[in-house]
Amino acid sequence: MNVENTVRQVLLLWPSISPNRFSVMEHLFLTIGNGYEWKDGELVELGDQRGFKNRVPTVEEAIVSNIEDDLLSDLTFEAVRLYMTCGKFKSPREGYMEEMRFKVEYMKEEIGLILRIEERMQDMSLPKFEKYPKYMEHYHNFDIPYPMMTICQYSKLCNLPFDIKPDWLQAAREMYEFLLAHPEGYEEGHDLDFIEWLPKIRTRLEILESGRQNMSPAKWLYRLEAEDPKNGLWYNSSNEYVWGCRDCAGDAKNLPMGPDKRYHIDGRNWFSSCSRKEDLLHWYSKEDAKWLLEHGFVFTRYLALDYHEFELETVFLKETAVEREVIDFMNLFEENRYENNMESEKAEGS
């Protein structure tokens, strides 16, 4: 379904946990394990949405569906739980009657929210649940759901597909702009996650909005680089020749890394890398790697969007890379040694 129908469906079927448009957008784009996956450029719900999969219920259908769902829940179980945990009811029956009163008030509020569907469709504000309604006071262990925004590599906003449909791309931009404007909504302790991911999301949005989604697919590329951008193997981030590996114990310092036009295509700074992590073994020995790791260098991989492939080298743009990770290069030597031993054993067996 398109964005508007998806938001409307959730607001109608789950009014108590989705009070407004923001709460649905937050659930769709940020919450991991939310039951939605990207498919053919849209976020598609994997369940049946109470029998309304791929269809928006009418207001009347939504009211009936919510009342049925509320009434079919196990009131006896809830009453006993209240009686045992709250310590304020003399008997399970008293808890049962309290639960019935709660459900009546709860259903009245849900119906009110459903009837205000058009207002809620436009409301992109942080819901305020600091004080629960009076009829919920006997539930002593509720978690306050907002502010609670978190983000990670599995959030749908961090994984926008190249075939994303225009309305979903616009919705992703809407969510991104909201996150920029409302840092007070970040869950405590997650500020650094947003600082890390928002620039990557902005880059992906700009690429998709520019109509470049039909270019080469994203590709993992592997390279060695200095932890401090002022340093470098040969050149630093300002393109100044620093020859940081001149004291390297192995042969890396002797690699031919003079000026080359491939690093300045279209007047931009392109960075050297390998298309396969195993190709790093061609350029760096184990002796090189140990020295470099001890002197402020790290082996990394970038998920690149703009790159040009040459023999034994691929150059790419860091500014459009979607992701960067540090890798354990020393394990490559162990993996390579194991593979070589296996090949030798096969050759001897034949």
N, C-alpha and C positions, 0 to 999 in steps of 0.2 A: 504493500500500500504506500501511498505518498505520505509525506510528513504530516500534513494536517489531519488526515484520516487516522494515522497512527496515534497522534497525540489525543485526538478526540476519543478514540476507542478506549485508551487507558484512563482518561479522565472520567468517562462514563462508567467503566466497569470496576475501577478501583478508586472511588472518590475519597475514601478516608486516608489512604496513604499517598494519594496524588492530588493534593488540594488545588494545584495550579499548573500552568504550562511549564514553568521552570522545573518543578519536581519531576515531570515526565522527561524533559530534556536531560536533566541530571541523571536520571535512571538509564536512559538510552545511551548516552555518550560517555558517561564516567563510570557507572557501576559495573564491576566485573561479575561474570556469572549471572547476568540479568535475563537470560533466556532469549536474547536476540543475537543474530549473527548477520554479517554483511552478505548479501546474496543479490547478484545482478544489480549492484549499485544502490540497494536499499537495505535498511535494517529490518529483518524479517523475524517475527516472533516464532519460536520453535514449538510452543504449546498450542492449545486450541482456544485460549481466551474465553473460557466458559461457553464454548460452542459458537463463538463469533469470530473464528479465525478468518482473516481476510475480509471482514465485514464490520462496519460500524453499527452498533445497535441504535435503535431509536431511544429517545428519552424514556418512553414507557417500558421498552424491553430492558433497559438498564436498571430501572427501579425494581422491576419484578425479579431480575437476576440477583440483585444485591439483597433483596428481602429474603429470597429463597436461600441464598448462601448463608445469611445470618441465622435464619431459623433452623436450618438443618445442622448447624454445629451442635456439639454435644453439651447441652446446658447442664446436665447432671454432673459431668466431669468438671466443668468450670465451677459449679457450685461447691463441690467437694474441695477443689483446689483453693478457692477463696476461704472456705471454712478452716482449712488446715494451715494455710500460709499467713493469712491476715490476722487471725486471732481475735477478730471483732464480732464474729457471728456465733450464736449459741448452738446452732445446729446446721447440718447441710441444707435443710429446708429453708432456713433463713437466708443462707447463702444463695440458694436457688432463686428465691424471690428477688434478692438484690440483683442477681445476674439478669433476671427478666427485666427489671426496671432499667438496668444498664443498656440492654439490647434495644429496648424501645427508644430510649434517648439516642442511642447510637444510630438506629435506622432513620430516625427523624433528621439527624444531622446529615447522613448520607443522601437522603432524598433532597434535602435543601441544596447540597452541593451539586447534585445531578441537575436540578432545575436551573442552577446558575451556570450552566455549561459554557455559554457564550462569553460570559465575563471571565471565567477561568481560562478559556482558550487564549486570552490576550495577556494574562497576568504572568509576567516574567520577573517576579520579585521573590526574594528569599522568604519562604514560609516561616512564621514565628510560632513556635510551639513551647515557649518558655513556661506557660501556665496551661495545664490541661483543664478541660471542662470539669465542672463539679462532679458529674456523674462518673468520672473516671478516677476519682480520688482514692477509691479502695484498691486500685492497682498501684502498688507501691514500688514496683520495680521497672517501670517504663523507662526506656532510653529516649532522651530528647533527640529527634531525628535531624534537626537542622540547628546551626550550621554543621555540615558534615561532608562537604565536598572533598573527595580524594581523587587521585589520578595515578596511573601506573602504565607500564608498557602494554597491558592487556585491555586498557580502556578503549572503547570503540573510537573515541575521538583521536587517539594516537595511532589508529590503523585505518585511516580513510582510504578506501580502494580507488584505483585509477579509473574504474568504470562507474564511479559514483554519479548518481543522477543529480541534475541541477538543483532540485528542491532540497535534497538531502545535503548537498554541498552548501547551500545557503543556510540550512539549519545548523550545520557544523560551524560555519562562520558566526552565526548568532550565539552559539554556545561559547565559542572562543572569546568573543568580545565581552560576553557576560563575565567570564572568568577573569579577564583583565580588569574589569571595572569593579569586581566584588571580592577582593582578597579576604575580606572579613568572613566570607563563607567557607574558607578552607578549614578543614578539620585541623585541630591543634597538632603540631608536629609534622604536618605534611607540606609546609611552605616550600621546602627545598624541592619536593617532587614537582610542584607547579613551576618553580623557577627553571628546573631542568627541561620540562616537557613543553611549556608554552612556546618557546622559540622554534622547536621542531614542528609543532602543530602549525605555527604561522607559515613556516617554509612550505610545508605540504599544501596548505590552503592556497598559497600564492601560486604554486606550481599547477594545481588543479584548476584554479580560476583563470590561469593564463591559457588554458586549452592545450597544455602539453602532455595530457594523460596518454596520448598515443605514441609517445617517444619510447625509447628503450626501457625495459623494466628495471626496477631497482636491483642493484647487485651489491653483494658484500665484497669489499676490497680490503686488502691487508697491507699494512705498512709499519715502519719503525719511525718513531718521532720523539722529540724531546718533550719532557713534561713541562718545561718552562719554554713558552713560545719565543723568548728572546734567544734561546739556544737552538741548535739544529745539527744534523749530521754534516751538512755542507752549507745550507742556507737556513736562515731563521724565518719567522713568519713575516718579516718585513722585506724578505727577499735579499737580505744582506749575507754576503759570504762569510761564514764563521768557522767552517771546517771543524765541527765539534768532535769528529771521530779521528782526528789526526793522531791521537795517542792510542788508538785502538790496538789491542794486542794481535788481532788477526789481519785479514786482508781487506776488510771493509773500507779502510782509509784509502785504498788504491783503486776503488771503483771509479770508472769514468763518469764524473758528475759535473762536467763543465756546463756553461750556458747552452740551453737548447730551446728552440722555438716551441717545442711541444708543451713546455711549462708556461707559455704565455699566449695560448690560443685566444684570439679575440680580445687581447689586452687584459685578460684575467689571469689570476694565479691558479695554476693547476698543480696538483700534488702527485708525486710518484707513488705507485702502489703495485701490488701483485693481485692478479685475478684469483689465484688459489693460494691458500696459506702455505701449502707445500712448496710453492715457488720461492718463498722467503729463504729456504735452505740453499737455493742457488746463489743468493746474494750474501748470506751471512753464515759463517761457520759457528759451531758451538762455542769456540773460543771468543769469537766476536760478540756473540749474544751475551755471554757472562759479563764481559767487560762493559758493554753498553748498558745492561740492566743495572750494573753497579754505579754507573755514572750519569744517572738521570734520564735515561731513555726508556721508552715502553713500546711494546708491540701492540698494535691496535687493529681493529677492523671497523670500516665505515660502510653503512648502507647508503651507497651513492646513487644519485639520480642522473647526474651529468658526468660522463666519462668517455674517454677514447682509449681503445685497446691497441697496443703495439706488441711486438715480440718480446716476451718476458717482462713487460711493463705495461701498466694501465695508469693513465693520469685522470684525475677527477677534481671536481670542485668541492671544497669543504663546505662552502656556504649553503649548498643545496643538499648536502648529505642529511638523511633523515635520522640516523642513529650512529653512535660511536661506542665501542666497547674495547676494554683492555683484554688482551688474550695472554694465556700462558704459553709463551713461545718455546720454553725448554721442553715441554711435553712433546713438541713436534719431533725432536730428535729421538725420543724413546719410541714414538709411533713409527717413525721412519726406519729405525733399526729393526723393529719387530717385523715390518713389512718386507724389508730386505732379507731377513732371515727366512721368512716364509717362502719368498721367491727362490732363494738358494736351495731350500729343502725340496721344493717342487722340481727344480732343475736337476738336482742329484737323483731324485726318484725316477725321473724320466731317462 
